[in-house]
Amino acid sequence: MNTIRLAMIGLGNVGQGFLTILSEQKPSLEARYGLNFSVVAVNDLRMGSLADVRGVSVQDLLTAAAKGDLSALTATEKGLSVEEMLDRVDYDVLVEASYTDLQSGEPATTYIRKALSSRKHVITTNKGPIALHYAELQSLAEQNGVQIGFEGTVMSGTPAIFLGMNWLKAAEIQRIQGIFNGTTNFILTQMEAGKEYAEALAEAQRLGYAEADPTGDVEGYDAAGKVVILSSVLMGRQISLKDVERQGITHLTLNDIQKAQSEGKRWKLIGTIEASEGTIKASVKPLPLPLSNPLSQVMGATNAITYMTRYLGEVTLVGAGAGRLETGYALLADLLSIYRKE
């Protein structure tokens, strides 16, 4: 049995979702892949930190996380900073699931660089480091003979990146379009049902789809970060957020929605990356799509992506774009991808 030692940064919804799946799938992972995963260190900005080379009970971690405090758990070391944890703990994979900063990518980028430079694999759901520093981090991983997994940065556990990087790479991807933000898609779906924008937003906030400050979602910043990632990873062109033409949905009115309906169309916030004459054009903006477009049929908080390829034509993938277990699964999928290749 091969035991893989995990060090975790961030024990919020995503981290807890990952641990839940790890706990539930433990017998299957051991039987199917011969892999046992041991959590040897955890650092959470709000809950505290601990480390123990013998491993910490996943179920105990989940119980403590539900209470928002790790201090009651038994471990050989407590109170380590992230830097101390990465320096002193003997681990194999860094599981990075801390908060996202799309302006600087910090502090997550520094932590990921440190782990890769120490020849440790990294799996992350953090958009900031991948959107801003993908080429550098991928190069650093290759130089040190390790891998970096980041499936969860675009469409949660729905394998948008895996599909593009593996199955569709040789099909020559020419354009990517998608619904990359579930909050805005939910709001637009509610508006189509007759609600004004403010009422639809309030409902999204009540259900937990939208934050108290929804700017990152409704103004297109979240989707733009994902467009940047897709451009770098699948189109081979590193762009910045400033290169993405961005417009949110806040200007759309119920009248706009109803007018589109009368024309056989449906408004969606669409992210687009298109290769044209050696350049990349990237945008995030609301578009009235004809009902014949597969993306127009994606409702609620669901996400979707359409790849236009040379050899297969259009390929559309629909699935969850967020969620505790869904994003936690992306981390597990990346983890298995690493060790199934070794």
N, C-alpha and C positions, 0 to 999 in steps of 0.2 A: 504494500500500500504506500503510495507516494503522498506524503504530507506536505501541503503547501501552506506556508505561514503568511498571514495577511496582516498588514498594518493599515488602519482606517483613519481617514481624516473626514469628519462629518458624520453625525449619527442622527440626522433629521429624517424626514420621510423617506428619502431615497435610500439612505444607509440602513434604516430599519426594514424597508422593503427587501433589500438585498439579503439581510440576515434572516428574515422570515423565510425566504425561498431556500436559502442555504440550509436552514434547520429542517424544513419540510422535505427537502430533496436529498438529505445526507445519505440515507441508505441507497438510493438510486445512483447517486454520484459515485459512491464507493463501488457498487456492483458493476455499473456500466463502464466507468472510466478508470477505476482503480485510484481515485483521488480522494483524499481527505483534506478538508480545509480547516485550518486552525487560526483563530483570531488571536494574535499575540500582542497587539497594541491598538488602542483607540484614542483619538483626540477629537473632542468636540468643543467648539468655542464656548458654548453655553453650559454643557453638562459636565465638563472636566475631562481628565485623561487618566489612563492607566496602561500598564504594560506588564506582561508576564510571559516568559519564554515557554511555560508549560501550556499556554493557551487559556483563554477566558471562555467560560460557558456562553454560547450564543443565546440560549434562553435567558440566562441571567442578564445579559446585555440588553435584550429586548425588554425585560421587565423593568430594569433600571431606566432605560430610555423612555419608557411610557410615563415614568415619574419625573423625567427631566433632570436626573441627577445620578452620576456614576459613583459618587463618593462612598456608598455603602458596600460596593463590591470589593472582594478580596483580590489583591494583586501584589506582586513583588515590588512594583514601582508605581507611584502616583504623582500627579502634578507635573509631568514632563511637558515642556513646550513641544510644538511640532518639530522644531529644529533638533531638540534633544532626542525626541523619539526616533527621528530618521537617522541620527548619528549613532545612537546607543542600542537600538533594538535590532536583533537579527531577524530579518523578514525576507520574503521572496517577492511579494507583490504589494504595491501601494494602491489602496482603494481610495480614490480621491473624490469625495462627494460633498465638498463645501459649497458655500454660496458663490454665485457667479457675478463677476464684474467685467462687463463687456468693454469698459474703457481702458483698463490696464491689464486685466487678466490676473491680477494679484489678489491675495498672496499665493493662489494656487499654482501659478506658473513657476514660481521659485521652488515650491515643494516638489513639483513634477521634475523640474530640471535636476534637483538634488538627487531624487530617487533614480532617475535614468543614468546620471553620472556615476552612481554607485552600483550600476549594473543590476538594477531592480526593475522588474516589469511594472507598468502602470496601467490601471484602468480608471477611467474618469467619466463623469456625466457633466462636467463643468465646461460650459460653452466658451468662456473667456479665453483660456489658454489655447484651445484649438482654433478658435476664430482668429486670434491675434498672432499666434506663434507656431502654427502647425508645421511649417517646413522645418523650422529650427528644431522642434521637439522630435519630429520624425527622424531627422538626421542624427540627432543625439542618441536616439534609441538604437539606430542602426550601427553607429560607431561603437556602442557598448554591448552589442549583441543581445539586446532585449527588445521587447515590444511595448507599444502603447495602444490601448484599446479605448475607443470613444464613441461607440455606437449610440449610447444614450444621449448624445449632445444634440441630435436633430429630431428624431421621431420616437424618443423613448425606446421601448423594447421592440418596436416595429423595425425590421432590419433594412432600413433605407440605405445606409452606408454599406452594409455587407453586400446587398444586392448590386449596388453600383460598382463597388470595388472588385467584386469577384465575377458574378455571372454576366454582368453587362459591360465590363471593361472592354472586351474585344469587340463588342457590338458597336463601338464608337458612339459614345454619348455626345449628342450635338446641342441638346437643350434640356434643361430641367425646369419643371414648374411644379409648384405644390402649395398645399395649405399646411403651413408650418406652425400655426398657433391655434390651439383649440379654444382659447378664450374668445378670440374674435369670431371664430366660426360659430361658436355657441350664440354669441350676441346677434350675429347676422341671421341665424336660424330663428331666434326669438323675434326679431324684427319682421321676418317674413310671415310669422304667425300673427302679426298685428301690433306688436309692442313698439313704442318709441325707443330711441337709443338709450335714454337715461333709465327707462324701466327695464330694458333688457340687460343693461350693465348691472343694475342693482340685483337682478336675479342671478347673474353670473357671480357676483360677490357673495350673495347669500349661500350659494351652493359650493363656494370655495374654488371656483374656476378662475376668478379674478381677485387680485390683491386689493387692499384698501386704496392703494395708489396704483391704478391700472395702466399707467402711462407706457411702461415697457411693452405691454401687449397691444393696447389699442392704437398706439402710434407707430407700431411696426418695428420697434427696436429688437424685440425677441426674434421675430421672423428674419430680420436682416442679419442677425448674428448667425443664424442657421444657413442663410444664403452664402455668407462668407465662407463658412465651413465647407459647404458642398462645392463651392468654386475651387477651393484649395485642394480638397481631397479627391474630387471626381473629375474636375475639369483641368487640373494641373496649373491653375493660375491663382496666386496669392493676391487677394484684394483686401481692402480695408472697409470698415463700415462707411467711411466717407465716399467710397466708390459705388455704394448701393443707393440708387434712386429710391427714396422712401416716402411713403404717404400712408397714414393710418386710416381708420374708419370713422373717426369722430365727426366728420363733416357729412356723413351719409344720413339721410332722413328717411322716415317711413314712406314719404312720397317717392323717393328714389327707388326704394325697394319695390314698391307697388308698380311703378312705371316699368321696371325691368321685368316684373312678372307678366305684365300685359304684353310684353314683347317676346315672351318665351325665353327669358334670361334670368339669371340669378347672380347676385353680387357675392363675391368671395375675395378675401384678402389673399392675393397670390404672390408668392415669391418666384422669381424667374432668373435663371442664369443661362445665357446663350452665347455660344462661340460664333463670332462673325469676323471674317477676314483678319484672323490673327489676334483679335481683341475679345474681351469678355464684357458683355453688357449684363448688369445685375440690377434688379429692382424688387421692391416690395410695395404693392399698391392694390387698392380695390379694383376689381374688374367685373363687368357684367358678362358672365360666361353663358353661352348658349346651353340649353339643357342637354344637348347632345355631347357636351364635354363631360367626361367621367368625373372631373373635379367638382362640377356643379351639383352632383348627386351626393356629395359628402356632407352630412348634416351633423348638428350638435358639436360636441367637443372633439370629434374625430379629426385626425390629420390624414393627408394623402400626398403622394408624390407621383408625377408622371415623367418618365424619361423618354425623350425622343432620340431614337438610335438609328444608325445607318442601316443595320441589317435586320432589326426586329420591329422597326416602326415604333409605335408608342407602347410603353409598358407602364401600367399604373399599379401602385401598391397603396392599399388603404389600411389604416390601423390606428391604434392608440398613439397619441403624441405626448402624453403625460400620465402621471399616476404613480403612486407609491410602489406597488408591485410591478407595474409595467416598466418603470425606469430601473427599479432594482434588478429586474430580469436582464436588462441590457448589460449590467455589470457582470452578472453570472455568465451570460453568453460570451462576453469578451474574455472572461477568465478561462472558460472552456476552450475558446478559440486558441488561446496562447498554448495551453498544455496539450491540446490535441495535435498541435504542430510539432511539439518537441519530441 
